Amino acid sequence: MVPSPTDEGVHVSVSTDRTLSIRPPYDPELAVALTNLPDMFGSETGPMSIDQMRAMVAAGRPAMSDLMLDGAVQVREERIPGAAGSPDITVLVMAPARFAGPRPAIYHIHGGAMVAGDRYMSAAMLAEWVAALDVVVVSVEYRLAPEHPHPAPIDDCYTGLEWLAQNAERLDVDPNRLIVFGSSAGGGLAAATALLARDRNGPALSHQILSCPMLDDRMATPSTHMPDPDSAGFRQSIGTAWTALLGDAAGTEEASVYAAPARALDLAGLPPAYIDVGGSEIFRDEAIDYGRRLSDAGIPVELHVWPGGFHGFNSLVPHAGVSQAANDARLTYLKRVLL
């Protein structure tokens, strides 16, 4: 900030920081709901701790029986081999109860800022997708930072995708219709998994769905630094998460593109993308920029910026009108590309 003289001879502060951005107002329905979700975003006094994040996620874990939707969905877990020198991985498999031959598959990577979460995150919604879209869902349990920093999480995610492709026949899956999907940290890992599959000539993904993705460890976009006390604690939490994942490499040129996909220079040859993000959240600009760069590389992109949405609004407040619109748009996209 530098002082700027006015005609009256007094001085006012004028920002010279080009990264400064004013947060658009929250959607009215979401703003009311946000008052009941203070812990989700930390506070002005500090971020949520990793233990707090993990406890919050664990408290919302659904029972396996609740995912069966009165017998319409089969639910089971499998232990699969990890990458060389790595422990086995647990995946949650949900499939329609009736057999109908090879189906598309959605490979789900959970959120949780790289430090929290498990294979059951978003499982209730995914079970609904199984029933509504006639798809198989595989949700992977990857190792978490800081106990298991990069590349452990992406190694597990990619290994799970390879297992899905290699076991497509047994799982009644069409290997030509594999979609990777993730939200928040899972969105970043989904983007990284698509990059890794391309670079290793691995399983062919038909589409990638990135919801409010966490893509950029540099945290330098205007939306990251919106001067807003409501998101100050959340911003600190995300900084803590990047450090947990990358250590001293966080925010430096040493950070891998498979940890922070926004750093990838070459986006050609990636699958078509559906990206959605809240218009009032800190990941807004990195999501928009990633979508633009995918489009510049010739990749079909459908991008939605939902006005007034905070991070994860459509799962945290699903009854709000903007949340219903966001969830309906994503489901409509899935129906279209799965035909």
LINWO-V745251 format. One record per residue. SS is DSSP state (a for helix, b for strand, c for the rest). D_FIRST is the distance of its C-alpha to the first C-alpha in Angstrom with 1 decimal. Layout:
# LINWO-V745251
((SS;D_FIRST) (SS;D_FIRST))
This chain:
# LINWO-V745251
((c;0.0) (b;3.8) (b;6.9) (b;9.4) (b;13.0) (c;15.3) (c;19.1) (c;19.8) (c;18.0) (c;15.6) (b;11.8) (b;9.7) (b;6.1) (b;5.7) (c;4.7) (c;5.8) (c;7.3) (c;10.9) (c;12.3) (c;10.8) (c;14.0) (c;15.5) (c;18.8) (c;21.8) (c;24.1) (c;26.8) (c;30.3) (a;32.0) (a;34.8) (a;32.4) (a;30.2) (a;33.3) (a;34.4) (a;31.1) (c;31.7) (c;34.8) (c;33.0) (a;30.4) (a;31.6) (a;31.3) (a;27.5) (c;27.2) (b;25.2) (c;22.0) (c;23.8) (b;24.5) (c;26.1) (c;29.7) (c;31.8) (a;33.9) (a;37.0) (a;35.7) (a;35.0) (a;38.5) (a;40.1) (a;38.5) (a;39.7) (a;43.2) (a;43.6) (c;43.5) (c;46.0) (c;48.9) (c;52.5) (a;54.2) (a;56.8) (a;54.3) (a;53.3) (a;56.9) (c;56.8) (c;60.4) (c;61.7) (c;59.9) (b;57.7) (b;58.9) (b;56.6) (b;57.0) (b;55.2) (b;56.0) (b;55.3) (b;54.7) (c;54.5) (c;51.2) (c;50.2) (c;52.1) (c;51.6) (c;49.7) (c;51.0) (c;52.5) (b;50.3) (b;51.0) (b;50.7) (b;51.3) (b;53.5) (b;54.0) (b;56.5) (b;58.6) (c;61.8) (c;64.0) (c;64.6) (c;63.9) (c;63.6) (c;60.5) (b;57.3) (b;53.7) (b;51.5) (b;48.0) (b;46.6) (b;44.1) (b;41.4) (c;39.9) (c;36.4) (c;35.1) (c;32.0) (c;34.4) (c;35.3) (c;37.3) (c;39.8) (c;43.2) (c;45.6) (c;46.1) (c;42.6) (c;42.9) (a;46.7) (a;47.7) (a;45.9) (a;47.4) (a;50.8) (a;50.5) (a;49.7) (a;52.8) (a;54.9) (a;53.4) (a;52.9) (c;55.9) (c;53.8) (b;53.8) (b;50.6) (b;50.0) (b;47.1) (b;46.4) (c;45.6) (c;43.4) (c;42.5) (c;39.3) (c;36.6) (c;36.1) (c;39.9) (c;40.2) (c;37.1) (c;36.9) (c;39.3) (a;41.5) (a;40.0) (a;40.2) (a;43.6) (a;45.0) (a;43.7) (a;45.1) (a;48.4) (a;48.8) (a;48.4) (a;51.0) (a;53.3) (a;53.0) (a;53.9) (a;56.7) (c;58.2) (c;57.8) (c;61.5) (c;62.0) (c;59.1) (c;60.4) (b;57.3) (b;57.0) (b;55.2) (b;54.1) (b;52.1) (b;49.7) (b;46.3) (b;43.5) (b;41.3) (b;38.5) (b;35.7) (c;32.4) (a;33.2) (a;36.6) (a;35.0) (a;33.4) (a;36.7) (a;38.6) (a;36.5) (a;37.1) (a;40.8) (a;41.1) (a;39.6) (a;42.0) (a;45.0) (a;44.4) (a;43.9) (c;47.0) (c;49.1) (c;49.4) (c;50.2) (c;49.5) (c;47.0) (c;47.6) (b;44.2) (b;41.0) (b;39.4) (b;35.9) (b;34.6) (c;30.9) (c;31.1) (c;29.1) (c;28.8) (c;25.8) (c;25.2) (c;21.9) (c;20.1) (c;17.5) (c;18.1) (a;15.9) (a;18.5) (a;18.4) (a;14.9) (c;15.4) (c;13.9) (c;17.5) (a;19.4) (a;22.5) (a;21.7) (a;19.8) (a;23.1) (a;24.4) (a;21.5) (a;22.3) (a;26.0) (a;25.5) (a;23.8) (a;26.8) (a;29.1) (a;27.9) (a;28.3) (a;31.7) (a;32.8) (a;31.5) (a;31.0) (a;29.2) (a;29.3) (c;26.7) (c;23.7) (c;25.5) (c;27.8) (c;30.7) (c;30.3) (c;33.3) (c;33.3) (c;35.9) (c;33.5) (c;30.4) (a;32.0) (a;28.7) (a;29.1) (c;32.5) (c;32.7) (c;36.1) (c;36.6) (c;39.9) (c;43.0) (c;41.4) (c;42.9) (b;41.9) (b;39.0) (b;38.2) (b;34.6) (b;33.4) (b;30.2) (b;28.5) (c;26.0) (c;23.9) (c;24.0) (c;22.0) (c;24.7) (a;24.6) (a;22.9) (a;24.9) (a;28.0) (a;27.5) (a;26.7) (a;29.8) (a;31.9) (a;30.8) (a;31.6) (a;34.9) (a;35.7) (a;34.9) (c;37.3) (c;40.0) (c;40.0) (c;40.7) (b;37.8) (b;37.7) (b;34.2) (b;33.5) (b;30.1) (b;31.2) (c;29.2) (c;27.9) (c;29.1) (c;27.6) (c;28.7) (c;32.5) (a;33.0) (a;36.3) (a;37.9) (a;36.5) (c;37.3) (c;40.0) (c;41.4) (c;38.4) (a;39.0) (a;36.1) (a;37.3) (a;40.8) (a;39.7) (a;37.8) (a;40.8) (a;43.3) (a;41.5) (a;41.5) (a;45.1) (a;46.0) (a;44.5) (a;46.5) (a;49.7) (a;49.3) (a;48.7) (c;51.4) (c;54.1))
